[in-house]
Amino acid sequence: MNDFEKLYTVEDIARITSFTSRTIRNYLKDGSLQGRKIGGQWRFTMENIKQLFSNSGFLGDMSRKTRQRVLNFISGADTELQGKSQVCTIVDCYCESQKEGQKLYQKLVTVINTKDDGIPAKFDYEFIGKRNKARFTLFGNPDYIIKTLQLL
């Protein structure tokens, strides 16, 4: 780890994945997520997060959660995203490799972490290896979605 590498908290990973902090702590407990304690609190590098996203059990959990979130959005049951307009879109980016898909994922994490307008925005990521496809499911206000689509 380099001295200036960004470190993520349990809450950051929960926000990125749309899981609860408790679920993230369960991944720590079962070894799916590696990190280090600094000052009594868990901290994670982007490499730790990448390793979590390469775990097949975690990916299955993410897939189920994404499907449920899309169904909630369609049925109007999604109350997390508040505002006048909400958008849910699915973007498939065909990649040469999983590494390329993870670079796109890292860019989106940066967008989420620098977003400070107070309006919730989320995305889910899945790499479909058979097709070399990075799939992003985006939830948020139209401005966030447009900014994210331009990035992709």
C-alpha positions as CSV (number, residue, x, y, z in Angstrom):
1,M,0.0,0.0,0.0
2,N,1.4,3.4,-0.9
3,D,1.3,6.2,1.7
4,F,-1.3,8.2,-0.2
5,E,-3.6,5.5,-1.3
6,K,-7.3,6.2,-0.4
7,L,-8.6,4.0,2.3
8,Y,-12.2,3.0,2.6
9,T,-14.3,2.4,5.7
10,V,-16.9,-0.3,6.3
11,E,-19.5,2.4,5.7
12,D,-17.9,3.4,2.3
13,I,-18.0,-0.2,1.1
14,A,-21.6,-0.6,2.3
15,R,-22.5,2.5,0.3
16,I,-20.6,1.3,-2.8
17,T,-22.3,-2.2,-2.6
18,S,-25.7,-1.1,-1.3
19,F,-25.3,-3.7,1.5
20,T,-25.6,-2.9,5.2
21,S,-22.5,-2.3,7.4
22,R,-23.4,-5.4,9.2
23,T,-23.3,-7.5,5.9
24,I,-19.9,-6.0,5.1
25,R,-18.7,-7.0,8.6
26,N,-20.0,-10.5,8.0
27,Y,-17.8,-10.6,4.8
28,L,-14.9,-9.5,7.0
29,K,-15.7,-12.3,9.5
30,D,-15.9,-15.0,6.9
31,G,-12.7,-13.9,5.2
32,S,-14.3,-12.7,1.9
33,L,-13.1,-9.2,2.7
34,Q,-9.6,-8.4,3.8
35,G,-8.5,-5.2,5.4
36,R,-6.6,-3.8,8.3
37,K,-7.4,-2.1,11.5
38,I,-6.2,1.4,11.9
39,G,-7.0,3.1,15.2
40,G,-9.5,0.4,16.0
41,Q,-11.4,0.8,12.8
42,W,-11.3,-1.3,9.7
43,R,-9.8,0.3,6.6
44,F,-9.7,-1.1,3.1
45,T,-7.7,-0.4,-0.1
46,M,-9.1,-0.6,-3.6
47,E,-7.2,-3.9,-3.9
48,N,-9.2,-5.3,-0.9
49,I,-12.4,-4.2,-2.6
50,K,-11.4,-5.7,-5.9
51,Q,-10.7,-9.0,-4.1
52,L,-14.1,-8.9,-2.6
53,F,-15.7,-8.3,-6.0
54,S,-13.8,-11.4,-7.4
55,N,-15.4,-13.6,-4.7
56,S,-18.0,-15.8,-6.3
57,G,-20.2,-15.9,-3.1
58,F,-20.2,-12.1,-3.0
59,L,-21.0,-11.8,-6.7
60,G,-24.0,-14.1,-6.3
61,D,-25.2,-11.9,-3.4
62,M,-24.7,-8.8,-5.5
63,S,-26.6,-10.3,-8.4
64,R,-29.6,-11.1,-6.2
65,K,-29.5,-7.7,-4.6
66,T,-29.3,-5.9,-8.0
67,R,-32.3,-7.9,-9.3
68,Q,-34.3,-7.0,-6.3
69,R,-33.4,-3.4,-6.4
70,V,-34.5,-3.2,-10.1
71,L,-37.8,-4.9,-9.3
72,N,-38.3,-2.4,-6.4
73,F,-37.6,0.5,-8.6
74,I,-40.1,-0.7,-11.3
75,S,-42.8,-1.4,-8.7
76,G,-42.2,2.0,-7.0
77,A,-41.1,0.5,-3.8
78,D,-37.6,2.0,-3.9
79,T,-37.7,4.8,-1.3
80,E,-33.9,5.2,-1.0
81,L,-33.6,7.4,-4.0
82,Q,-35.6,10.5,-3.3
83,G,-36.1,13.5,-5.4
84,K,-38.3,14.8,-8.2
85,S,-36.9,12.5,-10.9
86,Q,-35.3,9.1,-10.5
87,V,-33.6,7.0,-13.2
88,C,-32.6,3.3,-13.3
89,T,-30.5,2.2,-16.2
90,I,-28.4,-0.8,-17.1
91,V,-25.2,-0.3,-19.1
92,D,-23.2,-3.2,-20.7
93,C,-19.6,-2.3,-21.5
94,Y,-17.8,-4.9,-23.6
95,C,-14.2,-5.2,-22.4
96,E,-11.0,-7.0,-23.5
97,S,-10.6,-8.3,-19.9
98,Q,-12.0,-8.2,-16.4
99,K,-9.1,-5.8,-15.5
100,E,-10.6,-3.3,-18.0
101,G,-14.0,-3.7,-16.4
102,Q,-12.5,-3.1,-13.0
103,K,-10.9,0.1,-14.2
104,L,-14.4,1.4,-15.2
105,Y,-15.7,0.2,-11.8
106,Q,-12.9,2.3,-10.1
107,K,-13.9,5.4,-12.0
108,L,-17.5,5.0,-10.9
109,V,-16.4,4.5,-7.3
110,T,-14.6,7.8,-7.6
111,V,-17.7,9.6,-9.0
112,I,-19.8,8.2,-6.1
113,N,-17.2,9.2,-3.5
114,T,-16.8,12.8,-4.8
115,K,-20.5,13.3,-5.2
116,D,-21.6,15.8,-2.6
117,D,-25.1,17.1,-3.6
118,G,-26.8,15.1,-0.9
119,I,-29.0,13.2,-3.3
120,P,-28.5,9.4,-3.0
121,A,-27.0,7.6,-6.1
122,K,-26.0,4.0,-6.4
123,F,-24.7,1.6,-8.9
124,D,-24.1,-2.2,-9.0
125,Y,-21.3,-3.9,-10.9
126,E,-21.1,-7.3,-12.3
127,F,-18.5,-8.8,-14.7
128,I,-19.9,-11.5,-17.0
129,G,-16.8,-13.4,-18.0
130,K,-18.4,-15.6,-20.6
131,R,-19.0,-12.4,-22.7
132,N,-16.3,-10.1,-21.3
133,K,-18.9,-7.7,-20.3
134,A,-18.9,-5.3,-17.4
135,R,-22.6,-4.6,-16.4
136,F,-23.4,-1.5,-14.4
137,T,-26.9,-0.9,-13.0
138,L,-27.2,2.8,-12.1
139,F,-29.8,4.3,-9.8
140,G,-30.1,8.1,-9.2
141,N,-31.2,11.5,-10.4
142,P,-30.9,12.2,-14.1
143,D,-27.8,14.5,-13.7
144,Y,-25.9,11.7,-11.9
145,I,-26.9,9.2,-14.6
146,I,-25.8,11.5,-17.4
147,K,-22.5,12.2,-15.8
148,T,-21.9,8.5,-15.2
149,L,-22.9,7.5,-18.8
150,Q,-20.4,10.1,-20.1
151,L,-17.7,8.6,-18.0
152,L,-18.4,5.1,-19.3
